[in-house]
């Protein structure tokens, strides 16, 4: 289900490690209360955040077969939705995308003429249990967004805007997003209850 995620343990008290989009299929290894232990990636998913399929349904395993690099976008041809984890490295201006359980098949990598404007380089590395995509950037990024388009995973990066040296926030909206709700109450401050 959209909005589901893999956690490090079998309750909402555990950290969310990997988001899951609609259509991602995982193998159920065991059940504990309202949570299933799943793989890949190894972790726990709340039973109500997904649907248990009959064994005959199969996993519909994805494979990385092609990467297309545009000006600010990567399109990864996977053949089926999968779990992913993205880490941003602001100091070295890079992103690391891990695709657990996704092997590299024979693949093509294509660069558009304007691809070097923001995305400096893309390297693919197999690791135990999946594929790692290292994305080197020419500049700092303001943010990134991942979305599924059919069976392709799209990574969009937004370069940081040019800021006025004396008034860096002038003309920019400021949003505060605590990121908690529902069962996830977030951390509790001292003396705040």
N, C-alpha and C positions, 0 to 999 in steps of 0.2 A: 504494500500500500504506500501511496505517496506520504512523505513525512515520517516514515519509519526509520529506525536506525539500529545499528548493532552496538550493544553496550559491552563493557568489560565484565559485567557480572549480571546475575538474574534478578535485578530490581532497578527502579528508577534512581536509586541512590548511587548507582555506578555510572562512570563517565561514558558519554556517547562517543564512539570512536569512528564510525563510518555511517554516512547517510545511505539510505536505500531508496531508490526511485521505484515507481510502479513497474512491474514486470520482472524484477530481479528474482531469480530462483536460487535458493540455498538448500543445502542438505541438512536435515534435522538429525542431530546426533543424540540428543536426550531432552527430556522435559523436566523442569523444576518449577512447580507452582504454575504461575501464569507466563512463564518464559520458556523458550526453546533455545537449546545450545545449538548453534549452526556453524557451517563452514561452506566455502570460504567467504569472507574472512572468518576466522574462529572468534566467536563471541556469542552474545545472547540477544534475542529479539522477543519482544512482548507478543504473546499469542494474538492479542486483539489488533496488532499492527500488520497482520498478514493473513494469509489463507493457506491452510495445509492442503496440498494436492495429493492425489493418489500416487503410489510408487510408479505406475505406468506413465505418468506425465513426463518424467525425466527432468533433468536440470536445464536443458537448453543452453549448454555451455558456450560462452562467448570466446572469441579468439581475435586478437588484434591483427588485422590484415592490411590496414593502410592508415596513413596519417597525412592529412592535408594541412599545410601551414599557410595561413593568410596574414594580413597586416596585424591584427590583434586577436586572431582566433585560431584554435587548433580543432580539427575535426578528426576524431578517432573512429575508424570503422571497426565495430566489434561484433556485429552479427546478432547480438542479444544483449539486453541490459545487464549490468553487473554492479557490484558494490565498488566504491572508489573512495580514496582518501587523498585530499590535497593539502599540502603544507607550503606556506609562503616563507621565503628566506629573504627578508628585506635588506640585510647587510650585503649579501652577495648578489642581490637582484636576480632571484631565481624562484621558480616554483617546482615542487616535486609532486607528481601525481602517481599514486600507487593503485594498481589494479589487481587486487588479490584474487588468485585462482584463474587469472587470464593469461594463457600462454601467447607468445608471438608466433603467428603463422608466417608463411611466406608473405611479405608485405611490401608495399610501395610507400615511399615518402615523397610528397610533392610540395614544392615551395612556390608560392605566387611571387610575381615580381616585387610587390611591395611588402613581402613578408619580413624583411630585415628591419623595418621601421621600428617595431617594438620588440618583436621576438628575435633574439640574436641567434639562438641555436636550440635544437631539439635533439636529445639523445635518448635512445631506448636501451634499457638494461633488464635482462631477465634476472629475477631473484627467486629464492626458494618459495614456490607457491604463487608466483605471479610475474607481472611486468611493471617496471618503474619507468616513468617518463620524466626526464629532467629537462626543464624549460629555462634556458638562460635568457635574460631580458636586457635590453639596451638601457632602460631607465626604470625608475621606481614605478610601481603600479599603485593605483588608487584603490583597486579592488579587482575581484574576479567573480565569474559566475559560471556554473556548470549546469548544463541541461541536456536532456535526451531529445533527439529528433529521430524518431523511428528507432533504429538500432545503432545510431551514431551518438557518441558522447561529444558535446561541443564545449570547449573551454574558451571563454571570452575574457580577455584581460582589459582593464581600463587604465591607461597611463595616468599618472598624477598630473593635475593641472599646473600651469605655471602660476606661482603665487607672488604677490607683491611682497618685497622683503620687509617692509615696515608694518603692513596690515595683511598678514597671511590669510585671515578668515573673511576679509571683506568680500561681500557678494556671494558667499558660500552658505548653503543651508547646513545646519548642525542638527543631527538626530541623536537621541539617546535611546538605545535599545538594550534593555536588561536581559533579554533572551530567555526568560523563564515564564512558566505558566502551566496550567493543567496539573499533572502529577509532579512536575519538576519545579519545586519551590525555590531552587537556587540556594546559595549559601546564606547562613543566618549571621548577622552582625552581632557583636557583643552588646548586650543591653537592649537589643532591638526585639527580642522574642522570636 
